[in-house]
Amino acid sequence: MNYCLATITDKYYYKGTIALLNTFFIHNEWFNGKIIIIHNELSQQSIDSITEKYNALFHQVDNGLMTKLYKIKEQIPQLESLYKRFFILEIFKFSHFDRVVYIDSDILCKRDISPLFFREEDFIACKDVIKPNYYRNVNDFSIKKYESSYQNNLRTFNSGVLSISNKFLSEEIYKELVSYLIPRTWQGIKDHYGDEIILNRYFIKQTQLISNEYNYRIHLEKHYVQNENLFFKDARLIHYTGINKPWRIKNQVRLLLRNFKYWKYIWLWYKCCL
């Protein structure tokens, strides 16, 4: 089976990328696939450093996609800080692989994640988690109360961790996804969402939702316990969502001032990365 692990990086996320790859290989010694890092204008020194240590391949973001992104962020100013999230669309070009597993570069690997590479479903993600009996609706990304089983078909997923089979890896699908980069896609959306708007609307009916042990977002621990009986100790991938990334000391302080519960996440970072 021909598979790869893909992520996105830039000069800010570089340290996160290194941490992701370090921890991935510690817990997944079986892996013999390819590592592909999507970037735009990463320094040659950074590229050489990662290539030497991990034998990674680097994929430059398509010029056509960059042109579309520059245009859409002019039309929708709130996407200015989010436009790099759309680099994820590049993974759909990787049609020479049987499966691509995508993981954000602000994630640490805590345990083996081989099931992401060897499951049979074509599009795998972890569901968005809201407070009990509520969900995020794919139509307008608002939070609604869960009232019927039909609403399971409208429940959104988080795009920080994805596992995609060759069925959805093609230039045709890539072009269809890029075609969503128009203002109409964001009509009626109140909050700031980037790639998840496009990916959810395109794949919502074809997605296999799996346990959030594969995408354990640090700010949602309470909801994981309530909704899935899922605890920190059970997590396989720890996702440092939000603006406070653990590779900056001032952000660690902010997290601790917000709530001391974040200590275990900061300590995990130090154990893994220092």
C-alpha positions as CSV (number, residue, x, y, z in Angstrom):
1,M,0.0,0.0,0.0
2,N,1.3,3.4,-1.0
3,Y,0.5,6.0,1.6
4,C,1.8,9.3,2.9
5,L,1.6,11.6,5.9
6,A,1.0,15.3,4.9
7,T,1.1,18.5,6.8
8,I,1.3,22.3,6.2
9,T,4.1,24.5,7.5
10,D,5.5,28.0,7.4
11,K,8.1,29.9,9.3
12,Y,5.7,30.3,12.3
13,Y,4.6,26.6,12.4
14,Y,8.1,25.2,11.7
15,K,8.7,24.2,15.3
16,G,5.3,22.6,15.4
17,T,6.0,20.6,12.3
18,I,9.3,19.3,13.8
19,A,7.4,18.3,17.0
20,L,4.7,16.5,14.9
21,L,7.2,14.5,12.9
22,N,9.4,13.7,16.0
23,T,6.4,12.4,18.0
24,F,4.9,10.6,15.0
25,F,8.0,8.5,14.4
26,I,8.5,7.8,18.1
27,H,5.0,6.2,18.2
28,N,4.8,4.8,14.7
29,E,8.0,3.0,14.0
30,W,6.2,0.8,11.4
31,F,5.7,3.7,9.0
32,N,7.5,3.3,5.7
33,G,5.4,5.8,3.6
34,K,6.2,9.2,2.4
35,I,6.2,12.5,4.3
36,I,5.0,15.5,2.3
37,I,5.1,19.0,3.6
38,I,3.0,21.6,1.9
39,H,4.4,25.2,2.1
40,N,4.6,28.5,0.4
41,E,7.9,30.4,0.5
42,L,9.5,28.3,3.3
43,S,13.2,29.1,3.7
44,Q,15.7,26.8,2.0
45,Q,17.5,26.3,5.3
46,S,14.3,25.0,6.9
47,I,13.6,22.8,3.9
48,D,17.1,21.3,4.0
49,S,16.9,20.7,7.8
50,I,13.6,18.7,7.6
51,T,14.7,16.9,4.5
52,E,17.9,15.7,6.0
53,K,16.3,14.4,9.2
54,Y,13.0,13.0,7.8
55,N,13.6,12.5,4.1
56,A,10.5,14.6,3.6
57,L,9.2,15.8,0.2
58,F,8.2,19.4,-0.1
59,H,5.2,20.5,-2.1
60,Q,4.9,24.2,-3.2
61,V,1.4,25.6,-3.2
62,D,0.0,25.9,-6.7
63,N,0.2,29.4,-8.2
64,G,-3.4,29.2,-9.3
65,L,-4.6,28.5,-5.8
66,M,-2.5,31.4,-4.4
67,T,-4.1,33.7,-7.0
68,K,-7.6,32.6,-5.9
69,L,-6.6,33.0,-2.2
70,Y,-5.3,36.6,-2.7
71,K,-8.5,37.5,-4.4
72,I,-10.9,35.9,-1.9
73,K,-9.2,37.5,1.1
74,E,-9.6,40.9,-0.6
75,Q,-13.3,40.2,-1.0
76,I,-13.7,38.7,2.5
77,P,-11.3,40.5,4.9
78,Q,-11.9,38.1,7.8
79,L,-10.1,35.4,5.7
80,E,-6.9,37.4,5.8
81,S,-5.6,35.5,8.9
82,L,-7.1,32.1,7.6
83,Y,-6.0,31.9,4.0
84,K,-3.1,29.5,4.7
85,R,-5.6,26.9,5.9
86,F,-6.7,26.5,2.4
87,F,-3.3,25.0,1.5
88,I,-4.9,21.8,2.7
89,L,-6.7,21.6,-0.7
90,E,-3.3,20.6,-2.2
91,I,-3.5,17.1,-0.7
92,F,-6.3,16.2,-3.2
93,K,-3.7,16.4,-6.0
94,F,-1.8,13.5,-4.5
95,S,-3.5,10.9,-6.7
96,H,-0.4,8.6,-6.9
97,F,-1.1,7.5,-3.3
98,D,-3.6,4.9,-2.1
99,R,-4.2,7.0,1.0
100,V,-3.2,10.4,2.4
101,V,-3.4,11.1,6.1
102,Y,-3.3,14.8,6.8
103,I,-2.4,16.2,10.2
104,D,-2.1,19.9,11.2
105,S,1.3,21.1,12.4
106,D,0.1,22.1,15.8
107,I,-0.6,18.5,16.8
108,L,1.6,16.1,18.9
109,C,1.4,12.4,18.4
110,K,0.9,10.6,21.7
111,R,0.3,7.0,20.6
112,D,0.1,4.8,17.6
113,I,-2.2,6.1,14.8
114,S,-1.9,3.2,12.3
115,P,-5.7,2.8,12.0
116,L,-5.8,6.2,10.2
117,F,-3.7,4.6,7.4
118,F,-5.4,1.2,7.2
119,R,-9.1,1.8,7.6
120,E,-11.2,1.1,4.6
121,E,-13.5,4.2,4.6
122,D,-12.8,6.7,1.9
123,F,-13.0,9.9,3.9
124,I,-12.4,9.9,7.7
125,A,-12.5,12.8,10.2
126,C,-13.4,13.6,13.8
127,K,-16.6,15.3,14.5
128,D,-16.9,18.8,15.9
129,V,-17.9,18.5,19.6
130,I,-20.2,21.0,21.2
131,K,-21.9,20.7,24.6
132,P,-24.2,17.7,25.0
133,N,-27.2,17.6,22.8
134,Y,-25.9,20.3,20.5
135,Y,-24.1,20.2,17.1
136,R,-22.7,22.5,14.5
137,N,-24.9,22.6,11.4
138,V,-23.1,22.3,8.0
139,N,-25.5,24.7,6.2
140,D,-24.6,27.9,8.2
141,F,-22.1,26.6,10.8
142,S,-24.4,27.7,13.6
143,I,-24.8,25.7,16.8
144,K,-28.2,23.9,17.0
145,K,-29.9,21.6,19.4
146,Y,-29.9,18.0,18.5
147,E,-33.6,16.9,18.0
148,S,-33.6,14.0,15.5
149,S,-31.3,11.3,14.0
150,Y,-31.5,13.1,10.7
151,Q,-29.3,15.9,12.1
152,N,-26.4,13.4,12.2
153,N,-26.2,14.1,8.4
154,L,-25.7,17.8,9.1
155,R,-23.0,17.4,11.8
156,T,-19.7,19.0,10.9
157,F,-16.2,17.7,11.3
158,N,-12.9,19.3,12.2
159,S,-10.3,19.3,9.4
160,G,-7.2,19.1,11.6
161,V,-6.9,15.4,11.0
162,L,-8.1,13.7,7.8
163,S,-7.7,10.3,6.3
164,I,-8.5,10.1,2.6
165,S,-8.5,7.2,0.1
166,N,-7.5,7.4,-3.5
167,K,-11.1,7.6,-4.5
168,F,-11.1,11.3,-3.6
169,L,-7.5,12.1,-4.7
170,S,-7.8,13.6,-8.2
171,E,-7.2,16.8,-10.1
172,E,-10.9,16.9,-10.8
173,I,-11.9,17.0,-7.2
174,Y,-9.1,19.5,-6.4
175,K,-10.5,21.8,-9.0
176,E,-14.1,21.4,-7.7
177,L,-12.9,22.3,-4.1
178,V,-11.0,25.3,-5.3
179,S,-14.1,26.5,-7.2
180,Y,-15.7,27.1,-3.8
181,L,-13.3,30.0,-3.2
182,I,-15.9,32.6,-4.0
183,P,-17.8,35.0,-1.7
184,R,-21.1,33.1,-2.0
185,T,-19.6,30.2,-0.1
186,W,-19.4,32.4,3.1
187,Q,-22.9,34.0,2.8
188,G,-24.8,33.6,6.0
189,I,-21.7,32.5,8.0
190,K,-21.3,34.6,11.1
191,D,-18.1,33.2,12.6
192,H,-14.6,32.9,11.0
193,Y,-14.2,29.6,9.2
194,G,-11.8,28.7,6.5
195,D,-11.2,25.4,4.8
196,E,-13.7,23.6,6.9
197,I,-16.6,25.4,5.2
198,I,-15.5,23.9,1.8
199,L,-14.5,20.5,3.0
200,N,-17.6,19.9,5.1
201,R,-20.0,21.0,2.4
202,Y,-18.3,18.8,-0.2
203,F,-17.8,15.7,1.9
204,I,-20.4,15.8,4.7
205,K,-22.5,12.9,3.3
206,Q,-19.4,10.8,2.6
207,T,-17.5,11.2,5.8
208,Q,-16.9,8.5,8.4
209,L,-16.7,10.2,11.8
210,I,-14.4,8.5,14.3
211,S,-13.4,9.0,17.9
212,N,-11.8,12.3,18.9
213,E,-8.9,10.4,20.4
214,Y,-7.4,11.1,16.9
215,N,-8.0,14.8,17.2
216,Y,-8.1,15.8,20.9
217,R,-8.4,19.5,20.9
218,I,-7.1,20.9,24.1
219,H,-9.9,23.4,24.8
220,L,-12.6,20.7,24.4
221,E,-11.5,18.2,27.0
222,K,-14.7,18.8,29.1
223,H,-16.9,18.0,26.1
224,Y,-15.0,14.9,25.2
225,V,-15.5,13.5,28.7
226,Q,-19.2,14.4,28.6
227,N,-19.9,13.2,25.1
228,E,-17.5,10.4,24.4
229,N,-16.2,9.4,27.9
230,L,-12.8,10.3,26.4
231,F,-10.0,11.4,28.6
232,F,-6.6,13.0,28.1
233,K,-5.0,9.6,28.7
234,D,-6.9,8.1,25.9
235,A,-5.9,10.6,23.2
236,R,-3.7,9.6,20.3
237,L,-3.2,13.0,18.8
238,I,-3.2,16.2,20.9
239,H,-4.3,19.3,18.9
240,Y,-3.2,22.7,20.2
241,T,-6.0,24.7,18.6
242,G,-6.4,28.4,19.1
243,I,-3.9,31.2,19.0
244,N,-1.7,30.1,21.9
245,K,0.7,27.6,20.4
246,P,3.0,25.7,22.8
247,W,6.3,26.6,21.2
248,R,6.1,30.1,22.5
249,I,6.7,30.7,26.2
250,K,4.3,33.7,26.4
251,N,1.5,31.5,25.0
252,Q,2.2,28.8,27.6
253,V,1.8,31.5,30.3
254,R,-1.5,32.7,28.8
255,L,-2.8,29.2,28.8
256,L,-1.9,28.6,32.4
257,L,-3.4,32.0,33.4
258,R,-6.6,31.0,31.6
259,N,-6.9,27.6,33.4
260,F,-4.3,25.5,35.2
261,K,-5.7,22.4,33.5
262,Y,-3.5,23.3,30.5
263,W,-0.4,22.4,32.6
264,K,-0.5,18.7,31.4
265,Y,-0.6,19.8,27.8
266,I,2.4,22.2,28.2
267,W,4.2,19.5,30.1
268,L,3.5,17.0,27.3
269,W,5.1,19.5,24.9
270,Y,8.2,19.8,27.0
271,K,8.5,16.0,27.4
272,C,8.2,15.5,23.6
273,C,10.1,18.4,22.3
274,L,13.0,19.3,24.5
